[in-house]
Every structure is written in structure tokens, then in C-alpha cells.
Amino acid sequence: MPDTSNVIYLYDGSYDGFLCCVFDSVYRRELPQDILPEAEAQPSLFSVRYVETDPEHAQRVRASIPQKIGTEAERLVKDVFCSCTPGRERMILRFLLLGYRIGHRVVYLAGHEEVQPMLAAQQFLHNEAHRFVEFLRFSDHGGVLTAEISPKSFVLPYIQEHFCSRYAIETFLIYDRIHHAALIWKDRHASIVPLDHFQPPPLSEDERKYRALWQRFYDVVAIPDRENPRCRMNHCPKRYWPDMLEMPGHVKENFAGSPRKIRQ
């Protein structure tokens, strides 16, 4: 493991930019104090070095991971980067430096101090992606389905296959408010694009009726004597509720179109 240096790497926030930080660390034989996206940098007493994104350097690191550590390690690195876990960049760098030294068996060292946090971050990402598969709600705007989510991780690449296969003949957009990106599916082609802001069009009368039907169904199938708020929050944490029409705190609509508050 290289010696820790008194320098902080800054990069543009992209995966290729991060791989260039790995390249610099390996070839300078130094372990930076931290690696941060430039937009998140704060004043520090450590010296700062901005690492330019060089496609050639990024490709060399990208190719080296499956070659020297294995394809499983490559998936783990990508997953942890998308998990947006605080300090993920330095965590991944330390894992890669260990992997370059001992090879393919690094991914099986589940209890190692450099591997265990990686596996935990990967599990968090997959769990969050699974929950959005269950909890995401679409609205119909003139034949285009739209949904908004606020995930901690960058889950769009991980929910893409599910929604694109399930709604293959539809056109839809899933907007990630936190990471300012959107998954767009149109004419059987998917793309994930940067999107700073998304304002859905006003609800149509048909959409209001479908929402009312869905909310009425949720109320009717509920069994009041078996209400268990703590159990519900365990299975569906409250941070998902703002985008779920049927959950407490949401304004519900009756069939005449006037709003009513959900039953608490």
C-alpha cells in the first residue's frame, strides 16, 4: 500500500474522472488524504490537486480491473461508485490497491477491512434499487408515463432493465431529483441523460380518475384492526412516501375531483 500523502485529489465527479484519480495514485505511488468531486470540495489545510479526466488513463484502469482482479471486482467497483456512499472514492481506491497486490481472491475476503465496507455499500445499492422497483409510481401525461424519485444511490442503471422490459411498448421517463438525471424509454430505446430540472405537465382528468381509483382500492383492501405503522415503516421507509400516492400525508382525490386527506 502506498504511503499516505498530504494531498486531496479533485475530479469532475464522473466515473472516468475517478478512474483517472486511481491512475494518478498508482503511478505516483501515493495514497491521497481524500478524493472528492470538485463541486463538493471544501476549504482544507491539505494541498489540493485537480486530476484531469483523460480517456486514455481511464481506459487503462478500466481494462486493468477485470484483467488483474476479475470481473466480479469490476462489478463491485462500479456498484460502490453508484452507491454514492460517503467516502466511496477512497474506499474503492484502497480496495483496488489491495486487489492489484493479491489478485482475484480479494473479493472473497469478506471480513477484510478494505473489502467489508465495499460489500456493504454494494448491498445498500441493490436493496435501494429493489425498493424503487416496488415503490415507484407512474403518472400518465398524454400517453407518456412519468415518475420522480429521490434515491440516495444512483439507481437508474439498476432499475432500467425491469421497467424497460415491463413497459416495453410504452414511452416513459423516470427523473432522479437527487442526481439530476433521467431514464428515458422511447421507441424501445433506453437512455440515461443529465437533466437539471423536470416539471411534469398538469394532471389530466383521466389521470385524476385513475389516481382516485388506486387510492380508493388502497383504502378498501386495508384492514383497520390490523394496522401496524411500525411494521409498515420497516417494509416501506418513510423517505419513499412523498412519491407514493397511497401513503399517509398525501392528498387524495375523490371521484368528483375534490381533494381529501388520507385516513390516518
Secondary structure, DSSP 8 states (H G I E B T S, - for coil): --EE-SEEEEE-SSHHHHHHHHHHHHHHTEE-SEEEEGGG----SSEEEE----HHHHHHHHHHHHHHT-HHHHHHHHHHHHHT-TTHHHHHHHHHHHHHHHGGGGGG-TTSTTTHHHHHHHHHHHHHHHHHHHH---EEETTEEEEEE--SS--HHHHHHHHHHHTTTSEEEEEETTTTEEEEEETTEEEEEE-S--------HHHHHHHHHHHHHHHHH--GGG--HHHHHHHS-GGGGGG-TTSTT-EEE-TTS-EEE---
